[in-house]
């Protein structure tokens, strides 16, 4: 059984931060997210986003990981940061809307999902999520 206090790749003491540069953390976080390990991805991508605070790519990956890990309030905050930086980012509007819906804030969900669907009417899952949020808001 490996010593969990050591980094498995280089057998150095693990201090909680991934080794390498922020881009390495970003790539590793995406790999973890793609392999279904969202909770671990959140940890690594948080380091990348902290190291590169203006990186929308790092923040988007972190928001996706937070959402997949069930950290909906955190995902909402991350997606909101991206929308604040670029209100025309349809995917961030979509993510913000989904995260708002998961927290029970259907008014905010409908607002942002409507924007995403208006920006990209060809994306079926944007429209499907909007219909679901509108139905939840009515009930």
C-alpha positions, 0 to 999 in steps of 0.5 A: 500500500503506498504512503499517502503522505507522498506524491505518487508520481515523484515520491516526494512529500505531498504538501497539498499542492500539485507539482509543476506549473499552473498549466500542468495543474489545469491539464491534470485537473481536466484529466481527473474531471474527464475520468469522472473524479470531480472531487479531486479535479476541484482540488487541483483546478482550484490551485490552477485558478488561484495561480492564474486568477484571470484565466477563464479557462481555469475558472470554467474547468473549476466550475465544471468540476464543482458542478460535477462534484455537487458543489452547486453554490461554488459552481454558481460563483465560478460561473458567475465570475466568468459571466462577469468577465464575459457576458457573451459566454453562452456556456458560462450562462448555461452553467450559471443557469444549471447551478442556480437551478440545482440550488433552487433559485429558478428565477436566476436559472431561467434568466441565464438559461434564457440568455444561453438559449438565445445566444445558441438556439441550435444547442438542444440541451440549452433549450431543454434545460430552460424548459425544465427550469421554467416548469420548476419555476411555475410549480 
